[in-house]
Amino acid sequence: MANRLLSVGSVFPEFKKTAVVSLEKGNEFYDITSEDHKNADKWMVMFWWPKDFTFVCPTEIAEFGKHVDDFSDRDTILIGASTDSEFVHLAWRKNHDDLRDLRFPMLADTSKSLAEELGILEANEKIAYRVTYIVDPQGIIRWVSVNDLSVGRNVNEVIRVLDALQTDELCPCNWQKGEATLA
């Protein structure tokens, strides 16, 4: 990675970006900021994918889409992101059956400024790696997972880690929500 990966304990960078939030004419786009989840006193999960109109990416996006209520139940704002434009995101959502009814925003980092600040740009093409961030309500990064461009992530593991972090206790290996913690 060109820049140093922003990791656990770091403050998530401030941002204001346009995102696709709907297919409804006139309501497709909305500006999202780094303050939205903090003002709502919520956690944030932001996951990045390399490119729209590709093969692995829609499988991940659709799987996150199936779990929107799981994140909502955990007082967590879910945001998907890539360096593609909001217009490309919109066209992809209209074109792909699994993405049409998404209930979370697809953030457009067309300037690549946020991805660059996070240190997640692949060196040659300057596209984002498959990175997932869990950020607490104070804006502190509590978990980061980075996958190679060719490997999709595990959404259930993101939820498991979110559950563990939200206990604010010591959680053993393979801990699942409802199991005893170590503290």
N, C-alpha and C positions, 0 to 999 in steps of 0.2 A: 504494500500500500504506500502511496506517495507520502501522505502525511501520517503522523502518528495516530493510531486508532484511539479515539476518545473512549475511555473505559470506566469501569466501576469506581464510584466515588467522585467522578467529575460532574460538573454542572452541565446539563444538556444545553447546547447553544440556543440563543434566542433566534427566532425566525418568524417570518410572516410570508406565507406561500399560498398560492391559489390551489384549490383542490376540486376535483369532480365529486359532487355529493348526490347528484340526481340525473336522471335522463329526461326529466320534465322540462320542456322548452321554457327558457327564461329563468330557470332555477338550477341550472346544471352546475354552476360554480360558486364557491364560497371561499373566502380568505380564512386561513387557519393560522393561529399564532402559538408560540411557545407558552404563552400565558393562559391559554384556554383551559388546559387541564389543571393548572395551579389555581386559577380563579374559581374553578368548580370543586376544588379540593379533591381531585381524582388522580389516580395513577394514569400513566400513558404507556401503551405499547405501540412502538413505531417499528414497522418492518419494511425493509427495502428489498427491491428486486432489480435486476439489471436492465431489462428492456421489455417494453410492451410488445405484443404480437409475437411472443416466443412460445416455448413449449413447456418448460418446467414452471415458469412464473404463474400461469393461470391455475395450475393445480394448487399452488400455495395460497394464492389470493382467494380462490373458491373455498378452500378449507378454512381459512380465517373467517370468511363470510359465514360459514356454517356455525361458527362459534361466537358470533357477535353478542348473543345474549349471555354467554358465559363470561365474556369480558365486562359487559354492562352490569351483570350481577355482582361483579367484583369491584364496582366503582372505578372502572378503567375505561379510558378513551382509547379506541383502536384506530390507528392511522396507517394506511399503506402508502409507500412512497417510491418514486424512482426519478431519474433525471429526465424522463420524457415530459413533454408539455401537457397541459390540461386538455388540449384539443386532441392529442393522440390518446390520452386516457379515455376521453369521452368516446372517440371512435372505436376504441377497443371494447369498451363496455357495450356499446350498441351492437358490435359485431360478434361478441362471444357469449353464447347462451349462459355459461357458468358465471359470468361477471355482470350480466344485465341488472340483476336485482340486489346488488351489494348494498349493505346498510352501513358502510363506513367510508370515510373520504379517501380518495386516491390523490395524494399530494404530488404536485408537480414542482420539482426542483430544477427547472430549466437552466438556471444560472450555475447550477452545481455548487452553489456557495455553501449550502447546508451539508451536503455530502462531503465536500472538501473539509469543512470545519470538523466533521465527525471523523475524518481520516479513512473513509470507506470506499474511495474511488480506486478502481483497478487501474494500474499504471498505463497500459497501452491505449485502451479505448475510452478511458475516463468514464466508465459506467460503474454503478454501485455494486458492491458485493452483496450477497444475500445476508444482510445483517438485521438482527432483531435487538431492539433496546427495550428494557423495562425501566421506566422512570417514575420515581415516587412523586407524591403531591408537592414536594418542595423543589422539584426540578433536578434531583440528584439521580444519576444513572446508577441503578442497583444491579443490573444484569445486562450482559452483552453476549450475543452468540453470532459467530460469523461462519457461513458456509461458503465453500468453493462455488463458483458460478454454475457448475454442473449438478449440484446436489441440493434438493429441496429440503426444507426444514420440517420439524415435527411440531405442529401447533399444540398438541396435547402437552408436550414438554414445556412450552412457553406458559401454558396455563398452570402446570404443576409448579413451576418456579415462581410464578406470580403468587399462587396460593401460599407457598412457603415464605416468601418475602413478607407477605401481608400478616403472617402470624407474629412477626417480630420476635421469633424464638429460634432456638437451634433445631434444625430439621435434619435428621439422618439421611443417608444415602437412600434413594428410591422412595423417599417419604411421599405419601399421598394425603390430600385433604381428608381430615377426619381421624387420621392416625395420631398417636401420641408424639409429642415433640420431646426434645431432650432437656428442655428448661421448664 
